């Protein structure tokens, strides 16, 4: 009975399924995919072709249900009889199982078209039994309890077949993703090309466009057990690199990853032999390609900066650089040297308003008038009086911050932590922040010309003019008559350039006279001079209470003597901050009457602000010093007076440092007259002159447009866009020199000045690429950042020393016995010297030279632009 059910007649099958088959549930074979030639090779090629759309047969749902019905009816019955009967019928018809399966599986043209056979084939292809059938063909089951070897079945055939299928699929997917790995020549060396390669995005693209390849490699790289055990490890980048290596071996044009890593590894110290090895493994490009690519990057960078200089305001700085050159085989003409050259950087200020066409002639007129009207003593005193409230207000806030930041006060749990009384005062004139205000840096080619003499500086200027394209007469005429160029450097650089400016006073045209240039000192070196002045003023002895005693107590080695190289300034600045905080904390206890800073948590924010004001006026001001000086000698406390003087001076240093960090150029300008007093009183004539020159420019010689440009764009730059990451221009130049000498240094016997000149313009691209790679692989913190040790132990040690000595409590008649421990009041001495007029008289004599005797400059006050234009031909 079961056999009769299984053997329905052909007419029955046609009657039931013909209508559905005619509806087109199974795709018809096109003419160019005819099944007439049905050998194995052709069939495999047809079924597993590289066409975009594979043939998909959808089996009838009714037949799938019928299969389940038949299985239910055969439950518990043997299938041996029906199967043997079918095989017997097949023998009678002259076919066997291989012939039957071949014809059923698109192996015979007539069988392909027959309705019943088509329907049965579709049912088989979509049945849930098919995976099990294939699995058993691959690994046949053994009889229960049998110890014989497993039957071979179709294992070898199916494995070869699966290998061919997989190869075809993977080949198609590798070609599909090739477009994402292609790196066209010309575009491959641009900064945006390197930084646009985001690994997470590329991983998602690979998963979507090469799913089989990705799953295969992912399963090989990470087992399910690892997936359960490791919750943080992710092999996606490894799999991505494997795919990129496979694609690169197919075509060297698919080298997007290889080029990225080649440039990165070259400037992370990989040797030429290392490049050859990694290139053989398809991980990087060759060493030769990398060297050529750096040259192309450099050339493109120079073209880019020249183009940007035409569109945006810019400024330039340069400084000396010393580079040791080694040789492996010494000869008369091949000797090692300690090279002394100069590096320069152009800064593109995209957020700056371009100067007007009249900025250059306006500057000439204002400068001519200013030369005949120099700044005087009363002008500086007036500026001091106007700026003092701004500086005092910020000093009060710094005193308050020392309290709020102390662990004893514990600001996080203080009830009034969000009060407006504890907020910083509003900025006077703060630079904008954000990504739109990032300053672009472009290094010029480093040259073997030192800053040793005026002749060297003249050669340097000509070299920079050549590199930025000011080589022809027309370009120089445009610069001399229409441009204003800010040149920034340390005191030596600016002094040399100012000397050239004077020497060229009688040259024939504006370009040769450098009328277009405004010369500005760098604020980093001014800070260093300020810190050195404090060091000189308050060093004292180990038996006193000056800096030297603090250095000994904190075991800060090497700070007793002023140095200009290495991290000395950084170490000194840290020590100054810690010493200042220890003194101010002790004064908080004095002014509040508390035994511990934690008791001040009971005060309201307004009371804390009032106490900070009281502290500054009674323990950190010239007013408090004058009160002590007004007392008779036997009632004066010289030690208390000196600590008041120290607090006043160090707060000015901190106010300036914080203003620079946060870009408050209004406070920076307000500090200028106070800095002038300090440098005059401390006999630092060089920086006293620099501040006088800057004040002269801001108050007399620069037009309003130029003054605004100098304040907002020539003192500080911001390379990150963060509000607390403003940086003096000369500090940025020092960072670039560090990149030249250390971070991206080149070593080897063939590294000479011509190579460095070619290499260094590429550094800004290399820096961006390196930062991008290390962010992608989360290795940015290693080697680039360091953990700052906690300062609290040092501050507590100092505060305990000051508390034990009673140094901060007033004691009538107390003196400072050692002359070395007495700190001279530089600010007061400087103010008195300035008022006597001798300082400005000498400064005016130095400038009298200058161009005031030249009729050309006096004539500029009368609008004779036509005569000037006739003389402006280099």
C-alpha positions in Angstrom: 0.0 0.0 0.0 2.8 2.4 0.9 4.6 1.5 -2.4 1.4 2.3 -4.3 1.2 5.7 -2.7 4.8 6.4 -3.6 4.4 5.4 -7.2 1.9 7.9 -8.6 1.5 7.9 -12.4 3.0 10.6 -14.5 -0.5 11.9 -15.5 -1.3 12.4 -11.8 1.8 14.5 -11.2 1.0 16.5 -14.4 -2.6 17.2 -13.4 -1.7 18.3 -9.9 1.4 20.5 -10.6 1.4 21.5 -14.2 -0.6 24.7 -13.6 1.9 25.9 -10.9 4.9 25.0 -13.1 3.5 27.0 -16.0 3.3 30.1 -13.7 7.1 30.3 -13.8 8.1 29.3 -10.3 11.3 27.9 -11.7 13.6 30.2 -13.8 13.9 29.3 -17.4 17.4 28.8 -18.8 18.4 31.5 -21.2 19.7 30.7 -24.6 23.3 31.4 -23.8 23.1 29.1 -20.7 21.8 26.0 -22.6 22.1 22.7 -20.8 22.7 20.7 -24.0 26.3 20.1 -23.1 26.0 18.6 -19.7 29.4 17.2 -18.8 30.6 17.7 -15.3 32.9 20.6 -16.0 30.2 22.5 -17.9 27.6 21.9 -15.3 29.9 23.2 -12.5 30.8 26.2 -14.6 27.1 26.9 -15.2 26.0 26.5 -11.6 28.9 28.3 -10.0 29.6 30.9 -12.5 30.8 34.5 -11.6 27.5 36.0 -12.8 25.9 38.6 -10.5 22.7 36.6 -10.1 22.8 32.9 -9.4 19.9 30.6 -10.3 17.6 30.1 -7.3 14.9 27.6 -7.4 12.0 27.9 -5.0 10.4 24.6 -4.2 6.6 24.3 -3.9 5.3 24.6 -0.4 2.7 22.0 -1.1 5.4 19.4 -1.9 7.3 20.2 1.2 4.2 19.6 3.2 3.6 16.4 1.3 7.1 15.2 2.2 6.3 15.6 5.9 2.9 13.8 5.4 4.7 10.9 3.8 7.3 10.8 6.6 4.5 10.7 9.2 2.8 7.8 7.3 6.1 5.9 7.2 6.8 6.3 10.9 7.9 3.0 12.3 7.9 1.3 8.9 10.9 0.0 7.0 12.0 1.9 3.9 14.1 -1.0 2.6 11.3 -2.5 0.4 10.3 0.7 -1.4 13.9 1.7 -2.0 14.8 -1.8 -3.3 11.7 -1.7 -5.5 12.7 1.6 -7.0 16.2 0.4 -7.6 14.8 -2.7 -9.3 12.6 -0.6 -11.5 15.6 1.5 -12.4 17.5 -1.7 -13.4 14.6 -2.7 -15.6 14.6 0.7 -17.2 18.3 0.5 -17.9 19.5 3.2 -15.5 21.1 3.3 -12.1 21.3 5.8 -9.2 24.1 7.9 -10.6 22.3 8.2 -14.0 19.1 9.0 -12.2 20.6 11.7 -10.0 22.5 13.2 -12.9 19.4 13.5 -15.1 17.3 14.8 -12.2 19.9 17.5 -11.4 19.8 19.4 -14.7 21.8 16.7 -16.5 19.3 16.0 -19.3 17.6 18.7 -21.5 14.2 16.9 -21.5 14.3 16.3 -17.8 15.0 19.9 -17.3 11.8 20.8 -19.1 9.6 18.0 -17.7 7.1 19.5 -15.2 7.0 16.6 -12.8 10.8 16.3 -12.7 11.2 20.0 -12.4 8.9 20.1 -9.4 10.5 17.2 -7.7 13.9 18.7 -8.2 12.8 22.0 -6.7 11.3 20.2 -3.7 14.6 18.3 -3.2 16.7 21.5 -3.5 14.6 23.3 -0.9 13.9 20.4 1.5 15.2 20.3 5.0 16.5 16.8 4.3 19.1 18.1 1.8 21.7 19.4 4.3 21.5 16.1 6.2 21.9 14.1 2.9 25.0 16.1 2.0 26.4 15.8 5.5 26.0 12.0 5.4 27.5 11.9 1.9 30.5 13.7 3.2 30.8 11.7 6.5 28.7 8.5 6.2 27.3 7.1 9.5 28.6 3.9 11.0 26.4 1.1 12.2 25.7 1.3 15.9 28.4 -0.5 17.8 30.6 -1.0 14.8 34.4 -0.5 15.2 35.1 -0.6 11.6 36.5 2.5 9.8 33.9 5.0 8.7 32.9 4.5 5.1 34.7 7.0 2.8 31.5 7.9 1.1 31.7 11.0 -1.2 34.1 12.8 1.2 37.0 13.4 -1.2 34.7 14.4 -4.0 32.7 16.8 -1.8 35.8 18.3 -0.3 37.2 19.0 -3.8 33.8 20.4 -4.8 33.6 22.6 -1.7 37.1 23.8 -2.3 36.2 24.9 -5.9 33.0 26.6 -4.7 34.8 28.4 -1.9 37.6 29.5 -4.3 35.1 30.9 -6.7 33.2 32.8 -4.0 36.3 34.2 -2.4 37.7 35.2 -5.7 34.6 37.1 -6.5 34.5 38.8 -3.1 38.2 39.8 -3.3 37.6 41.5 -6.7 34.5 43.2 -5.3 36.4 44.9 -2.5 39.4 45.9 -4.6 38.0 49.3 -5.3 38.2 50.2 -1.6 41.9 49.3 -1.4 43.1 51.0 -4.6 45.5 53.9 -3.9 45.8 56.0 -7.1 49.1 57.8 -7.7 48.9 61.5 -6.8 46.1 61.1 -4.3 48.1 58.5 -2.2 50.3 61.0 -0.4 47.7 63.6 0.7 47.1 64.1 4.4 43.3 63.7 3.9 43.9 60.4 2.1 45.9 58.9 5.0 43.6 60.2 7.8 40.4 59.2 6.0 41.2 55.5 6.3 39.2 54.7 9.4 39.6 51.0 10.4 36.2 50.6 12.0 34.4 51.8 8.8 36.6 49.6 6.6 35.8 46.6 8.8 32.0 47.2 8.2 32.6 47.6 4.5 34.5 44.3 4.3 31.8 42.5 6.3 29.1 43.8 3.9 31.0 43.2 0.6 33.0 40.1 1.4 30.9 38.2 4.0 32.1 34.7 3.2 35.8 35.7 3.2 35.3 37.7 6.4 33.5 34.9 8.2 36.1 32.3 7.1 39.1 34.4 8.3 37.3 35.5 11.5 36.6 31.9 12.4 40.2 31.0 11.8 41.5 33.9 13.9 39.1 33.6 16.8 37.5 30.4 18.0 34.1 30.3 19.7 35.8 29.4 23.0 37.9 32.6 22.7 34.8 34.6 21.9 33.3 33.4 25.2 36.4 33.8 27.2 37.8 37.1 25.9 35.4 40.0 26.1 37.8 42.8 25.1 40.1 41.3 22.5 39.0 41.9 19.0 40.8 40.4 15.9 38.9 42.5 13.4 42.0 44.6 12.5 44.0 41.5 12.1 41.5 40.0 9.7 41.3 43.3 7.8 45.1 43.3 7.4 45.0 39.8 6.1 42.5 40.7 3.5 44.5 43.8 2.5 47.6 41.6 2.1 45.8 39.1 -0.1 44.4 41.9 -2.3 47.9 43.5 -2.5 49.5 40.3 -3.7 46.9 40.3 -6.6 47.7 43.9 -7.6 50.2 46.4 -6.3 47.6 49.1 -7.1 45.6 47.8 -4.1 48.1 49.3 -1.6 46.1 51.7 0.6 47.1 50.0 3.8 50.6 49.2 2.7 51.3 52.9 1.9 49.9 54.0 5.2 52.1 51.7 7.2 55.2 52.3 5.1 55.2 56.0 5.9 54.3 55.4 9.5 57.0 52.8 10.1 59.7 54.8 8.4 59.4 57.5 10.9 59.1 55.1 13.8 62.6 53.8 13.2 62.2 50.9 10.8 65.4 50.1 9.0 65.8 49.5 5.2 66.2 45.8 5.9 63.0 45.8 7.9 61.2 47.4 5.0 62.4 44.7 2.6 61.2 42.0 5.0 57.8 43.5 5.6 57.4 44.3 1.9 58.1 40.7 1.1 55.2 39.9 3.5 52.9 42.4 1.7 52.6 44.5 4.9 54.3 47.6 3.6 55.6 49.2 0.4 59.3 48.9 -0.4 61.9 51.1 1.1 62.6 52.8 -2.2 58.9 53.6 -2.7 58.8 55.1 0.8 61.8 57.3 0.2 60.3 58.6 -3.1 56.9 59.1 -1.4 58.5 61.3 1.3 60.0 63.4 -1.4 56.6 63.7 -3.2 54.9 64.6 0.1 57.5 67.3 0.7 57.1 68.8 -2.7 53.3 68.7 -2.4 53.4 70.3 1.1 55.5 73.2 -0.3 53.1 73.7 -3.1 50.2 73.5 -0.6 51.6 76.1 1.8 52.4 78.6 -1.0 48.8 78.2 -2.2 47.3 78.7 1.3 49.5 81.8 1.8 47.6 83.4 -1.1 44.2 82.7 0.5 44.7 83.1 4.3 46.6 85.3 6.7 49.9 83.7 7.9 53.0 84.3 9.9 56.4 82.8 10.1 59.0 81.9 12.7 62.5 80.4 12.6 65.0 79.3 15.1 68.4 77.6 15.2 68.7 73.8 15.2 71.8 71.7 16.0 71.9 68.3 14.4 74.8 65.8 14.8 75.8 64.0 11.5 77.6 60.6 11.8 79.7 58.7 9.2 80.6 55.1 9.1 83.9 55.5 7.2 85.9 58.6 7.9 87.7 60.2 5.0 89.1 63.6 4.3 86.0 64.5 2.4 83.6 62.4 4.6 83.8 63.7 8.2 81.2 63.7 10.9 80.0 67.1 12.1 77.8 68.8 14.6 75.7 70.8 12.2 74.3 74.2 13.1 71.4 75.3 10.9 68.0 76.9 11.0 64.5 75.6 10.8 61.4 77.7 9.9 57.7 77.2 10.1 54.8 79.0 8.4 51.5 79.2 10.4 48.3 79.5 8.4 45.6 81.3 10.4 42.4 80.3 8.7 40.2 82.0 11.3 42.0 85.4 10.8 40.4 88.2 8.9 42.6 89.0 5.9 44.4 92.3 6.2 43.1 95.1 3.9 44.8 96.3 0.8 45.8 99.5 2.7 47.3 97.6 5.7 50.9 98.0 4.2 50.8 101.8 3.5 48.9 102.4 6.7 51.6 100.6 8.6 54.3 102.7 7.0 52.6 105.9 7.9 51.9 104.9 11.5 55.5 103.6 11.8 56.9 106.9 10.5 54.8 108.9 12.9 55.6 106.6 15.8 59.4 107.0 15.2 59.0 110.7 15.9 56.7 110.1 18.9 58.2 107.4 21.1 56.4 106.1 24.2 57.2 108.0 27.4 57.4 107.1 31.1 54.0 108.5 32.0 52.4 106.4 29.3 53.8 103.2 30.8 52.8 104.3 34.3 49.2 104.9 33.1 49.1 101.5 31.5 50.3 100.0 34.7 47.5 101.7 36.7 44.8 100.6 34.2 46.0 97.0 34.1 46.5 96.4 37.8 42.9 95.6 38.7 42.7 93.0 36.0 45.9 91.3 37.3 44.8 91.5 40.9 41.4 90.0 40.2 43.1 87.0 38.5 45.6 86.7 41.3 42.7 86.5 43.8 41.2 83.7 41.7 44.5 81.8 41.6 44.6 82.0 45.4 41.1 80.7 45.6 42.0 77.8 43.2 44.9 76.7 45.4 42.3 76.2 48.2 39.6 74.6 46.1 42.1 72.1 44.5 43.6 71.0 47.8 42.6 67.4 49.0 41.7 68.7 52.4 39.0 71.0 51.1 37.6 68.3 48.8 35.7 70.5 46.4 33.6 67.6 44.9 31.6 67.3 48.2 31.5 71.0 49.0 27.9 72.2 49.0 28.6 75.5 47.3 30.9 74.1 44.6 28.6 75.5 41.8 28.4 79.0 43.2 29.2 81.9 40.9 31.5 83.3 43.6 34.0 80.4 42.9 34.0 80.9 39.1 36.9 82.4 37.2 36.6 86.1 36.3 35.4 86.7 32.7 38.3 86.8 30.1 39.4 90.2 29.0 40.0 89.2 25.3 40.1 85.5 24.8 40.9 83.8 21.6 38.2 81.5 20.1 38.6 77.8 20.2 37.1 74.8 18.3 38.1 72.9 15.2 37.5 75.9 13.0 40.2 77.8 14.8 43.0 75.3 14.5 46.2 76.8 13.2 47.9 74.9 10.4 51.7 74.4 10.6 54.0 73.9 7.6 57.7 73.4 8.1 60.0 74.8 5.5 63.2 73.0 4.4 65.9 73.2 7.1 69.1 74.8 5.9 72.7 74.8 6.9 72.8 78.5 7.8 73.2 79.5 11.4 72.0 82.7 13.1 75.5 83.6 14.1 75.7 87.0 12.4 73.7 89.6 10.5 75.1 88.2 7.3 73.8 84.8 8.1 70.4 86.2 9.0 70.3 88.1 5.7 71.1 84.8 3.9 68.3 83.1 5.9 65.7 85.7 4.9 66.7 85.2 1.2 66.4 81.5 1.6 62.9 81.6 3.2 61.8 84.1 0.4 63.0 81.6 -2.2 61.3 78.6 -0.6 57.9 80.4 -0.3 58.1 81.6 -3.9 59.2 85.3 -3.6 61.8 85.0 -6.3 60.6 87.3 -9.1 60.4 91.1 -9.2 56.6 91.3 -9.5 56.0 89.1 -6.4 58.5 91.1 -4.3 56.9 94.4 -5.4 53.5 93.1 -4.3 54.9 92.0 -0.9 56.8 95.3 -0.4 53.8 97.4 -1.2 50.7 95.4 -0.2 51.6 92.7 2.4 52.3 92.8 6.1 54.3 89.8 7.4 54.7 89.0 11.1 58.0 87.4 12.0 58.2 85.7 15.4 61.2 84.2 17.2 63.2 84.2 20.4 64.9 87.3 21.6 68.1 86.6 19.7 66.3 86.0 16.4 64.1 89.1 16.7 67.1 91.2 17.7 69.1 90.1 14.7 66.1 90.8 12.4 65.6 94.2 14.0 69.3 94.9 13.3 68.7 94.0 9.6 65.7 96.3 9.6 67.9 99.2 10.8 70.7 98.4 8.4 68.4 98.4 5.4 66.9 101.8 6.3 68.4 103.5 3.2 67.8 100.7 0.7 66.0 101.7 -2.5 62.6 99.9 -2.2 60.1 98.7 0.4 61.0 95.1 0.0 64.7 95.5 0.6 63.9 97.9 3.5 61.7 95.2 5.0 58.9 97.7 5.4 56.4 94.8 5.2 57.8 93.1 8.4 56.6 93.4 11.9 59.0 91.7 14.4 57.6 90.1 17.6 59.3 88.2 20.3 58.0 84.8 21.4 56.1 84.5 24.7 57.7 81.2 25.7 61.1 82.7 25.9 59.7 85.6 27.8 58.2 83.2 30.3 61.6 81.5 30.6 63.2 84.9 31.2 60.5 85.6 33.9 61.2 82.3 35.6 64.9 82.8 35.5 64.4 86.3 37.0 62.5 84.7 39.9 65.2 82.1 40.3 67.9 84.8 40.5 65.8 86.9 42.8 64.7 84.3 45.3 67.3 81.5 45.2 68.9 82.3 48.5 70.7 79.7 50.5 69.9 76.3 52.1 69.7 77.8 55.5 67.2 80.5 54.5 63.6 80.2 53.2 64.2 80.8 49.5 64.1 78.6 46.5 67.3 76.8 47.2 66.0 75.6 50.6 62.9 74.3 48.9 64.9 72.5 46.2 66.9 70.8 48.8 63.9 69.8 50.8 62.1 68.4 47.7 65.3 66.9 46.4 64.9 68.7 43.1 68.4 68.1 41.6 69.9 70.5 39.1 67.7 73.5 39.8 70.3 75.5 41.8 72.0 76.7 38.6 70.3 78.3 35.6 70.5 76.2 32.4 69.1 76.8 29.0 69.0 73.2 27.6 67.0 70.2 28.4 63.9 70.1 30.6 65.3 72.6 33.1 62.7 75.3 32.5 59.9 72.7 32.8 61.3 71.4 36.1 61.7 74.9 37.4 58.2 75.9 36.5 56.8 72.8 38.3 58.8 73.7 41.4 57.6 77.3 41.3 54.0 76.2 41.2 54.5 73.8 44.1 56.3 76.3 46.3 53.7 79.0 45.5 50.9 76.7 46.5 52.6 75.7 49.8 53.0 79.4 50.7 49.5 80.3 49.8 48.0 77.4 51.7 49.8 78.5 54.8 48.6 82.0 54.3 45.0 80.7 54.0 45.4 79.3 57.6 46.8 82.6 58.8 44.1 84.8 57.2 41.2 82.6 58.2 42.4 81.5 61.6 41.6 77.9 60.8 43.8 75.0 62.0 43.3 73.0 58.8 42.0 73.8 55.3 39.1 71.3 55.8 37.6 73.8 58.3 37.1 76.3 55.5 34.4 74.0 54.1 32.1 75.5 56.7 32.4 79.0 55.0 30.1 80.1 52.2 31.5 80.7 48.7 31.1 84.4 49.2 33.1 84.3 52.5 35.8 82.3 50.7 36.0 84.9 47.9 36.3 87.7 50.6 39.1 85.8 52.4 41.0 85.3 49.1 40.8 89.1 48.5 42.0 89.7 52.0 44.9 87.2 51.5 46.1 88.9 48.4 45.9 92.4 49.8 47.5 91.5 53.2 49.9 88.8 52.1 50.6 89.3 48.4 50.7 92.9 47.4 52.9 96.0 47.3 50.4 97.7 49.6 51.1 95.1 52.3 54.9 95.6 51.8 54.5 99.4 52.1 52.6 98.9 55.4 55.6 97.0 56.8 58.1 99.6 55.4 56.1 102.4 57.1 56.8 101.0 60.5 59.9 101.8 62.6 62.9 99.6 62.0 62.5 97.8 65.3 58.9 96.8 64.4 59.6 95.6 60.9 59.5 92.0 60.0 61.8 91.5 57.0 61.1 87.8 56.6 57.3 88.4 56.5 57.9 91.3 54.0 59.9 88.9 51.7 57.2 86.3 51.7 54.6 88.9 50.8 56.9 90.0 48.0 57.3 86.4 46.8 53.6 85.8 46.8 53.0 89.0 44.8 55.6 88.1 42.2 54.8 84.4 41.8 51.1 85.2 41.4 52.0 87.5 38.5 53.9 84.6 36.9 51.0 82.2 37.3 48.5 84.8 36.0 50.6 85.2 32.9 51.0 81.4 32.4 47.3 80.8 32.8 46.4 83.6 30.4 48.7 82.1 27.8 47.3 78.6 28.3 43.7 79.8 27.9 44.4 82.4 25.2 43.4 85.5 27.1 45.5 88.0 25.1 43.9 90.9 27.0 45.6 89.8 30.2 48.9 89.1 28.3 48.9 92.7 27.1 48.0 94.0 30.6 51.1 92.2 31.9 53.5 94.1 29.7 54.3 97.2 31.9 54.6 95.0 35.0 57.0 92.7 33.1 59.0 95.8 32.0 59.5 96.8 35.6 60.7 93.4 36.5 63.2 93.2 33.6 64.5 96.7 34.3 64.9 96.0 38.0 66.5 92.6 37.3 68.9 94.1 34.8 67.6 92.1 31.9 68.1 94.8 29.3 67.4 92.5 26.3 63.8 91.7 27.3 63.2 95.2 28.7 64.0 96.4 25.2 61.7 93.8 23.6 58.8 94.9 25.8 59.5 98.5 25.0 59.5 97.7 21.3 56.2 95.9 21.6 54.6 98.7 23.7 55.9 101.2 21.1 54.3 99.2 18.3 51.0 98.7 20.1 50.8 102.3 21.4 52.5 104.3 18.6 53.8 102.6 15.4 51.2 100.1 14.3 47.9 100.8 12.7 44.7 99.6 14.5 44.3 96.8 11.9 47.9 95.6 12.5 47.6 95.9 16.3 44.5 93.7 16.2 46.2 91.1 14.0 49.3 91.0 16.3 47.2 90.5 19.5 44.9 87.8 18.1 47.1 85.9 15.7 50.8 86.5 16.3 51.3 85.7 20.0 49.5 82.3 20.3 48.4 79.5 18.1 46.2 76.5 18.8 46.9 73.2 17.0 44.1 71.2 18.8 41.1 73.5 19.0 40.8 73.0 22.8 40.3 76.1 24.8 43.2 75.3 27.3 45.7 74.3 24.7 46.9 77.6 23.3 50.6 77.7 22.7 53.1 80.6 22.1 54.4 80.7 18.5 58.0 80.2 19.6 57.0 77.2 21.7 55.4 75.6 18.6 58.6 76.2 16.8 60.5 74.4 19.5 58.1 71.5 19.2 58.8 71.4 15.5 62.5 71.3 16.2 62.0 68.5 18.6 60.2 66.6 15.8 63.1 67.3 13.5 65.8 66.2 16.0 64.0 63.4 17.9 60.5 62.3 17.0 60.9 62.0 13.2 64.7 62.1 13.0 66.5 60.5 10.1 69.7 58.6 10.8 72.4 57.1 8.6 75.5 57.9 6.7 73.7 59.6 3.8 71.7 62.0 6.0 73.0 65.5 5.1 71.6 69.0 4.9 70.2 68.6 1.4 68.2 65.5 2.5 66.9 67.4 5.6 65.8 70.3 3.4 63.9 67.9 1.2 62.4 65.9 4.1 61.2 68.4 6.7 58.3 70.0 4.8 56.7 66.6 4.9 56.7 66.4 8.7 53.2 68.0 9.2 51.7 65.2 7.0 53.8 62.5 8.8 52.7 64.0 12.2 49.0 63.8 11.2 49.4 60.2 9.8 51.2 59.1 12.9 48.6 60.5 15.2 45.8 58.9 13.1 47.5 55.5 13.3 48.1 55.6 17.0 44.5 56.7 17.6 43.2 53.9 15.5 45.3 51.3 17.4 44.9 53.0 20.8 48.6 53.3 21.3 48.6 57.1 21.6 49.3 57.1 25.3 52.5 55.0 25.0 55.5 57.3 24.5 53.5 60.5 23.8 52.0 61.1 27.2 53.3 60.4 30.7 51.6 60.2 34.0 52.4 63.2 36.2 53.3 62.1 39.7 51.1 63.5 42.5 52.3 66.8 43.9 50.5 66.7 47.2 53.3 65.1 49.2 55.7 67.7 48.0 53.4 70.6 48.9 52.6 69.2 52.3 56.3 68.8 53.0 56.9 72.4 52.2 53.9 73.7 54.0 54.9 71.8 57.1 58.4 73.4 56.9 56.9 76.9 56.6 54.4 76.3 59.4 57.1 75.0 61.8 59.4 77.9 61.2 56.6 80.5 61.8 57.7 82.2 58.6 54.2 83.4 57.7 53.3 84.9 61.1 54.2 88.5 61.7 57.0 89.0 64.2 58.3 92.5 64.9 62.0 93.1 64.6 62.7 89.9 62.7 65.4 90.3 60.1 67.1 88.3 57.3 70.7 87.9 58.4 72.3 86.6 55.3 72.7 89.0 52.4 72.2 86.1 49.9 68.8 85.4 51.4 67.5 88.9 50.9 65.5 89.2 47.7 65.7 92.5 46.0 62.3 94.0 44.9 62.8 94.0 41.1 59.4 95.5 40.4 59.9 98.6 42.6 63.5 99.2 41.5 62.4 98.9 37.9 59.6 101.4 38.3 61.9 103.9 40.0 64.6 103.4 37.3 62.0 104.0 34.6 60.7 107.1 36.3 64.2 108.6 36.4 64.1 108.6 32.6 67.5 107.0 32.0 66.1 103.7 30.7 63.9 105.2 28.0 66.6 107.8 27.1 69.0 105.0 26.3 66.3 103.1 24.3 65.5 106.2 22.3 69.2 106.7 21.5 69.4 103.2 20.1 66.3 103.9 17.9 67.4 107.4 16.8 69.5 105.9 14.1 66.9 104.2 13.1 65.0 105.8 10.4 64.0 109.1 12.1 66.9 110.9 10.3 65.7 109.6 6.9 63.7 112.0 4.9 62.0 109.1 3.3 60.2 108.3 6.6 59.3 111.9 7.3 58.0 112.2 3.8 55.6 109.3 4.4 53.6 111.6 6.7 52.8 113.5 3.5 50.9 111.2 1.2 53.5 110.7 -1.6 52.6 107.1 -2.6 53.4 107.8 -6.2 57.1 108.6 -5.4 57.3 105.5 -3.2 55.9 103.3 -6.0 58.5 104.5 -8.4 61.2 103.4 -5.9 59.6 100.0 -5.2 61.3 98.1 -7.9 63.8 95.6 -6.4 
